[in-house]
Amino acid sequence: MLWTLQRVFLGKVNEKWSAMPDVDGREIFMLVPLAVIILVLGVYPSFMLNVMTSSVNHLVEVIAKNGAAVALIP
Protein backbone atom coordinates (compact mmCIF):
# COMPACT_ATOMS: atom_id res chain seq x y z
CA MET A 1 0.00 0.00 0.00
CA LEU A 2 2.87 2.37 0.77
CA TRP A 3 4.32 1.66 -2.67
CA THR A 4 1.01 2.64 -4.29
CA LEU A 5 0.74 5.83 -2.22
CA GLN A 6 4.29 6.76 -3.15
CA ARG A 7 3.60 6.23 -6.86
CA VAL A 8 0.33 8.17 -6.79
CA PHE A 9 1.34 11.16 -4.67
CA LEU A 10 5.13 11.36 -4.96
CA GLY A 11 5.85 9.89 -8.37
CA LYS A 12 6.46 11.66 -11.64
CA VAL A 13 3.53 13.53 -13.16
CA ASN A 14 2.08 11.79 -16.18
CA GLU A 15 2.66 13.95 -19.27
CA LYS A 16 -0.98 13.85 -20.34
CA TRP A 17 -2.01 15.39 -17.00
CA SER A 18 0.80 17.94 -16.67
CA ALA A 19 -1.17 20.78 -18.32
CA MET A 20 -4.21 20.34 -16.06
CA PRO A 21 -4.53 23.02 -13.35
CA ASP A 22 -4.82 21.94 -9.73
CA VAL A 23 -8.02 23.72 -8.66
CA ASP A 24 -10.12 26.30 -10.46
CA GLY A 25 -12.75 28.74 -9.18
CA ARG A 26 -15.70 26.42 -9.76
CA GLU A 27 -14.12 23.67 -7.67
CA ILE A 28 -13.33 26.10 -4.85
CA PHE A 29 -16.92 27.37 -5.05
CA MET A 30 -18.15 23.82 -4.42
CA LEU A 31 -15.45 22.88 -1.90
CA VAL A 32 -15.87 25.76 0.55
CA PRO A 33 -19.55 25.12 1.49
CA LEU A 34 -18.91 21.39 1.85
CA ALA A 35 -15.86 22.02 4.03
CA VAL A 36 -17.85 24.42 6.23
CA ILE A 37 -20.65 21.87 6.66
CA ILE A 38 -18.16 19.14 7.55
CA LEU A 39 -16.40 21.36 10.09
CA VAL A 40 -19.67 22.55 11.68
CA LEU A 41 -21.06 19.01 11.99
CA GLY A 42 -17.71 17.77 13.27
CA VAL A 43 -17.56 20.39 16.02
CA TYR A 44 -21.30 20.68 16.77
CA PRO A 45 -23.01 17.40 15.73
CA SER A 46 -25.97 17.91 18.07
CA PHE A 47 -27.39 20.44 15.58
CA MET A 48 -28.11 17.67 13.06
CA LEU A 49 -28.93 15.09 15.73
CA ASN A 50 -31.64 17.36 17.15
CA VAL A 51 -33.18 17.71 13.69
CA MET A 52 -33.26 13.92 13.20
CA THR A 53 -34.47 12.95 16.68
CA SER A 54 -38.22 13.16 16.07
CA SER A 55 -38.16 11.15 12.83
CA VAL A 56 -35.84 8.50 14.30
CA ASN A 57 -38.05 8.18 17.39
CA HIS A 58 -41.11 7.76 15.15
CA LEU A 59 -39.31 5.08 13.14
CA VAL A 60 -38.36 3.23 16.33
CA GLU A 61 -41.98 3.35 17.53
CA VAL A 62 -43.29 1.97 14.22
CA ILE A 63 -40.76 -0.87 14.22
CA ALA A 64 -41.42 -1.66 17.87
CA LYS A 65 -45.19 -1.69 17.27
CA ASN A 66 -45.19 -3.78 14.09
CA GLY A 67 -42.07 -5.83 14.71
CA ALA A 68 -41.06 -8.17 11.92
CA ALA A 69 -43.96 -7.17 9.64
CA VAL A 70 -42.18 -3.92 8.76
CA ALA A 71 -38.91 -5.74 8.08
CA LEU A 72 -40.58 -8.04 5.54
CA ILE A 73 -42.15 -5.29 3.42
CA PRO A 74 -39.97 -4.76 0.32
C-alpha positions in Angstrom: 0.0 0.0 0.0 2.9 2.4 0.8 4.3 1.7 -2.7 1.0 2.6 -4.3 0.7 5.8 -2.2 4.3 6.8 -3.2 3.6 6.2 -6.9 0.3 8.2 -6.8 1.3 11.2 -4.7 5.1 11.4 -5.0 5.9 9.9 -8.4 6.5 11.7 -11.6 3.5 13.5 -13.2 2.1 11.8 -16.2 2.7 14.0 -19.3 -1.0 13.8 -20.3 -2.0 15.4 -17.0 0.8 17.9 -16.7 -1.2 20.8 -18.3 -4.2 20.3 -16.1 -4.5 23.0 -13.3 -4.8 21.9 -9.7 -8.0 23.7 -8.7 -10.1 26.3 -10.5 -12.8 28.7 -9.2 -15.7 26.4 -9.8 -14.1 23.7 -7.7 -13.3 26.1 -4.8 -16.9 27.4 -5.0 -18.1 23.8 -4.4 -15.5 22.9 -1.9 -15.9 25.8 0.5 -19.5 25.1 1.5 -18.9 21.4 1.8 -15.9 22.0 4.0 -17.8 24.4 6.2 -20.7 21.9 6.7 -18.2 19.1 7.5 -16.4 21.4 10.1 -19.7 22.5 11.7 -21.1 19.0 12.0 -17.7 17.8 13.3 -17.6 20.4 16.0 -21.3 20.7 16.8 -23.0 17.4 15.7 -26.0 17.9 18.1 -27.4 20.4 15.6 -28.1 17.7 13.1 -28.9 15.1 15.7 -31.6 17.4 17.2 -33.2 17.7 13.7 -33.3 13.9 13.2 -34.5 13.0 16.7 -38.2 13.2 16.1 -38.2 11.2 12.8 -35.8 8.5 14.3 -38.1 8.2 17.4 -41.1 7.8 15.1 -39.3 5.1 13.1 -38.4 3.2 16.3 -42.0 3.3 17.5 -43.3 2.0 14.2 -40.8 -0.9 14.2 -41.4 -1.7 17.9 -45.2 -1.7 17.3 -45.2 -3.8 14.1 -42.1 -5.8 14.7 -41.1 -8.2 11.9 -44.0 -7.2 9.6 -42.2 -3.9 8.8 -38.9 -5.7 8.1 -40.6 -8.0 5.5 -42.2 -5.3 3.4 -40.0 -4.8 0.3 
